[in-house]
Amino acid sequence: MSKTVLIVTDNVPQQINGVVTTFHNLEYQASRYGYNFVYCDPRQFPNCGAPGYGDIRLSWPKGIDEKLEAVDPDYVHIATEGPLGLAARCWMDRNGWLYNTSYHTRIPEALKRYYGVPESWTYKYLRWFHKHSGRVLATTVSMVQELKQRGFRDNLVPWTRGVDRSLFWQGPGSGNKQPTLLWVGRVSVEKGCEDFCKLEYLGARKIVVGSGPQLKYLAAKYPEVEFVGVKVGKELARYYQTADCLVFTSRWDTFGIVMVESMACGTPVAAYPVCGPQDVIEPQKTGAISLDLKAAVVQALAIPRETVLVNSYHWSWERCWRIFENNLVSRR
């Protein structure tokens, strides 16, 4: 008999981000081991776009109590700290349901940058939000350490991420004398796309895969950069496979799934030495990290693609699922 895991999330399946990618792949793994995922998400409630970020949905969680009771799950996982996550958390605390949660995104830094909300306010909210969670799954060991330093409880567990190797497999690179540098993600300030656009590397071809609020501005400012829009599945994999280096410029991501997708294609990664890259990239094996982004690119390009591929194999959705399963908390 299958066990039901209710996933409460403020994301919708159409969004292209790490949270959606993670649970899409976890759902497949869960089904292999007798679990059924059911979602409580913005599609089931009145919702609107966040100011300045229309694809981020803010929901009015009217009737969420009836929806939770109707599912009658064996386990509940709250994936996000937005309106739906908050409403579910409060209702379950009042009614004695146990649950666990996860921490995916640097919300305090984002709210400070875009709306001027002091980081201390948001971190106080997040400490309260996760306080009663049976387990808080954070993306990396570094993220766990950082959250503990910010006053979170000891209920934190380092998680991981994986890669779909039926899609992302070794490619030849560009084969050109001058390298092809690739950037993949949401084209926005917090992802640091402009750092990639202004990177000076003589003769390099630079390609940006993705869309977002900075797209028109950056495309007009940097006409030498190729902006090819959103790509998914096999088409995205081909960009990784024919690139010589993925340049990961985000200082805010808590993991960065695009890095392990690139590595699975044999393409090394250059990034800043921050949380996420410093947990994912193995210097001289899968990429390079440096405050000097060009220096990181030079070092990454020197790594053989076969070396990158071989050292990418410990990233798997199977392993990600096992950690998730081992930290589920029975709601009863």
HELIX and SHEET records of a PDB file:
HELIX    1   1 GLY A   18  ARG A   32  1                                  15    
HELIX    2   2 PRO A   42  GLN A   44  5                                   3    
HELIX    3   3 ILE A   64  VAL A   71  1                                   8    
HELIX    4   4 PRO A   83  ASN A   95  1                                  13    
HELIX    5   5 ILE A  107  TYR A  115  1                                   9    
HELIX    6   6 GLU A  119  PHE A  129  1                                  11    
HELIX    7   7 VAL A  141  GLN A  149  1                                   9    
HELIX    8   8 VAL A  189  LYS A  191  5                                   3    
HELIX    9   9 CYS A  193  CYS A  197  1                                   5    
HELIX   10  10 LEU A  215  LYS A  221  1                                   7    
HELIX   11  11 GLY A  233  GLN A  241  1                                   9    
HELIX   12  12 ILE A  257  ALA A  264  1                                   8    
HELIX   13  13 PRO A  277  VAL A  280  1                                   4    
HELIX   14  14 LEU A  293  LEU A  301  1                                   9    
HELIX   15  15 ARG A  305  VAL A  310  1                                   6    
HELIX   16  16 TRP A  317  ASN A  326  1                                  10    
SHEET    1   A 6 TYR A  35  CYS A  40  0                                        
SHEET    2   A 6 LYS A   3  VAL A   8  1                                        
SHEET    3   A 6 TYR A  75  ILE A  78  1                                        
SHEET    4   A 6 ASN A 100  TYR A 103  1                                        
SHEET    5   A 6 VAL A 136  ALA A 138  1                                        
SHEET    6   A 6 LEU A 156  PRO A 158  1                                        
SHEET    1   B 2 ASN A  47  ALA A  50  0                                        
SHEET    2   B 2 TYR A  53  SER A  59 -1                                        
SHEET    1   C 6 GLU A 226  GLY A 229  0                                        
SHEET    2   C 6 ARG A 205  VAL A 209  1                                        
SHEET    3   C 6 THR A 180  VAL A 184  1                                        
SHEET    4   C 6 CYS A 245  PHE A 248  1                                        
SHEET    5   C 6 VAL A 269  ALA A 271  1                                        
SHEET    6   C 6 GLY A 287  ILE A 289  1                                        
END                                                                             
